Amino acid sequence: MTPHANLTALAGQAPDFSADRAEEIARDLFGIEGAPHALSGERDRNFHIAPAKGSGIILKIIDPSEDADVIDLQIACLQHIARTDPTLPVPRVIFTRDGRSRGFVKGPDGANHIAYALSFLNGELLEDIYPGEDLLNEVGSATARLGHALRGFFHKAAGRRIAWDPRQLVNLRQHVSLIAEVETRDLVERAFERFIARLPRLSDLRAQIIHHDCHPGNILIDAKAGRVTGLLDFGDMIHGPLILDLAVPAAEIRGAGMSVLDSACAVIAGYQGAVALEEA
């Protein structure tokens, strides 16, 4: 078996459930009546169940190959945040009609699938706009609050090996050769070399369970109000250096009329304003 073979996110696929079946599950399992709208998902089948009134729920149906402990990690994390920072804009766990945080449903192939539901958050995806400096500050602040809310939270599944963890670059490096374009391949190889050389320093930094995926496609905003309205997708959580939570939005969000560096500085300033960074 190759070193990367059991890395989460390099295996699994969204199960095959129709919109009609999702509507049925939402009604029978969660007591929510509404029109189903399919949403994207790497390893989950996701639907927005939209009732005639109110925001509705996100129904998540899980691939049977997914580790049940990882699903428990996500649910337990959201319940923890609801206690430690109730005003942080993350989804809330919706309980089944009989008071459970998840249920089981049969797939078309007869397999059992975990199904759970989260509150639907309103907003516009950050990836659809170029934010100004103030909104970049807000993103940094929300990211910091998220990390702070997760302090003291522990779950055994957070020790999993996931492909998106930069500490796994040693195992993924062999695949750089698959990049056909020579200039791009050389650039990636140099980036790998620089990061791998610095890996030992990461073990000296603050570590805890982190969201690990606060990129623009997982952040909802109210552009008019200039605030973050949702932090989404807790599927890539790990126990790792806290700085990785800041690294993602700092690297991936570009502000309107701003350079990459200025955009990163605005995110970092917002983070620092909420939770003080420490010397490395």
N, C-alpha and C positions, 0 to 999 in steps of 0.2 A: 504493500500500500504506500502511495506517495505521501510525503509529509503534509500536503494540503488536503488530502482526501476527505478528512472529517471536519473541515472548516465549515461552520454554519454559514449559510448564504451562498455556498457553491453547490448546494443540493436542494431538492424539494421544489414543488410547484403548487400554484393555487389550485384547489380542488374544483371540480366541475359541478356547480350548482346554478340552476336557472333563477331568473328574477322571480318567477312564480313560486318556486320552492322557498326562496328567501322571504317572500311575503308571508308564506305559511309559517315558517320558523319564527319570524318576529311576532306573529300573532299568537301562536300556540305556546311558545316557550317564554316570551317576554311580555305578552299581553299588549303589544304595540301594533295598532292597525295603521297602515300607511302604504304609499306607493314606493316600490323598490327601484332604486337607481344604482346601477353597477358602478363601482369605483375600482381604480387600479390597485394592484397588490402583487408583491413579488412571490410571497409564499402563502398568502391568505386570500380567500375570496371575500371581498368586501362590498357591502351595499349600504347606501343611505336609505333608511326607511323613513319616508317623509309623510307625516300625518297631515290631515286637513288644517290643523292648528298646531303651532309649536314647531320646534326645530327638528324633532325626531331623534333617531339613534343611528349609530354606525353598527351594523351587524357584521361580525367577523367569523368566518367559518375556516377552520384550520386544516391544513394538510395533515393526514394521519402520521406521516413520517416526522412531523415536528415534535420535539421533546416536550412532553406535558409540563415538565418543570420550568421550561422557558416561558410557556404561557402563564404559569403561576407567577413567575418573576414579574412579568408585565402588569398583571392584575394587582399583585401585592404592592408594586411600586406606585401605581396610581392611587391606591387606597392610602398608602403612606403619605403621599404628597397632599391628599385631601385633608389629612390631619395636621401636617406640619406647616403648610402654607395654603390655606383654603382659597385665597384670592388669586393664586397662580393659575393662568389660563391653560389648563390641561384637561383632557376628557375625564369625565367621572364614570366609574363603573356602574352599569345598570344591572340590577339584579333580576333573576328570573321570577316567574310568578310564584314560585315556592321558596324564594329567598336565597337562592344560590348565585354565586358570582359567575357561573358558567353552566352549560348543559351539554348534552351529547345529541347529535342528530345523525341519521343514516344518510349516506351518500348514494348516488345512483348505482355504485358497485357493491352496495351493502356494507361498506366499511363505516365504522363509527368516527365521527368528527367532533372535536370540541367546537362549541359555538359560544361566543360571548358578545356582549353589547356595551357600547360606550356612548356617552352623550355626544351629540353633534354640535360642533363649534362653528359659529358664523365668522366669516372673514374672507379676505382675498389672499391668495398665495403670494408670498413675498417674491417668488421667482417670476411673477408676472409684471413686476414693476422695477424701476430703479429708485431705491429709497434715498431720501436726503440724510444729512448727517444726524439730525435729531432722531430719526427713526432707527438709524444704525446704532445710536446710543441705546435706544430702547431694546433692541435685539440683544445687545451685550448685557444689559441689565437683566433681562428675562432669563438669559442663559445662566447668569450668575445665580439668580434666585432659584433656578431649577437645581443646580448643583448643591446649593445650600440646603434646599428642602430634602435632598436625598442623603445628607450627612446622617450617619447612624443607621441607615437602612442596610440590611444584609440579606442576601439570598444565595443559596448554594449554586444556582444556575448561572450566576453572574461570572463564574470562573470559566465559562465555556470559551472555546477558541473560535473566533469569528473572522471571516476574511477581511472585513473592513478595519480591523484593529491594526494600526501601523506597526505594531510589534510583531506582526506575522510576515513582514516583508522578507525576512530571511527564507521562509518557506515558499513565498510566491515569486522570488527573484528568478527562478528557472524559466518562468514564462515570459520574461522580457524578450527573449529571442523570437517570440511569435509576432512581435510588432514588425510589420513589413517595411515601413518607411525608416530608412537608416538614421536620418537626423533625429526623428522622434525617439527611436529606440536608444540612441546614444544619450539623449537628454534624460530619458527615464532611468537608464542605467546609472548615470551620474547622480541623479536624485536618490536612487536606492543606496548607492555607496555612501553618500553623505549622511543619510538618515541612519543606516545600519551602524555606522561608526559612532553615532551618538546614542544608540540604544541604551548602553549601560547607565547613562545619566538619568533616564526616565525613572529608574527604580528609586532614585533619591527624592522624587517629587511627591507631593500630596496625592494619595490615591483613595478611591472610594468607588461605589457604583455610580456610573455616569450614563447619561442619555446617549451620547456618542454619535448623534446624527442630526444636529440642529442646522441643517442646510436649508436654503430658501424654499425647497419643495415641502418642507415639514414645518414651516412657520406661517401662521395666518396673521394678517394685519388689518387694521382699519386705517387706510391711508389718510383719510380726512382728519381723523383724530390723532394720527401719528402715534399709534400704540399697537402693541402685539396683542392679538386676541386668541391665539392658539399655538401651543407647542404640541406637535403631533408625532406619531409613529415611534413607539418605544420598543420596537422589535430588534434593535441592534445594541441594546444595553449590555455593558460589560463592567467588570471591576477593573479599573485602570487609572492612569494619571488624570487628575481633574483637569489639567491643562488641555487635554484632548477635546473636552467639551467646548472650550473657547477657540481652539484651533480650527474647528470646522466652519463656524460662521465667519471667522476672521479671514479664512482663505477663500470662501466660496461666494461671499456677497459683495457685489460691486455697487457703490453708490452713484447717484446721478451726477454726471460731470466730475467724478472723483477718480483719482488713480487707484490702483489696486492697494497700494501702501496706505494712502489716506483713508480708504474704506476700512481697511483692517484696523487702523489706529482708532477710528470712530467706534468700532465694535468693542475694541479693547478698553477704551475710555469708559464706555457704558458699563462694562463688566467690572472694572476697577472701582467705579462709583458705588457698586452694590456689594461687592466682595473683594477685599484687598488681595492683590496678587502677592506672592512671596518671592524672595530671591531664590534663584535656581541653585 
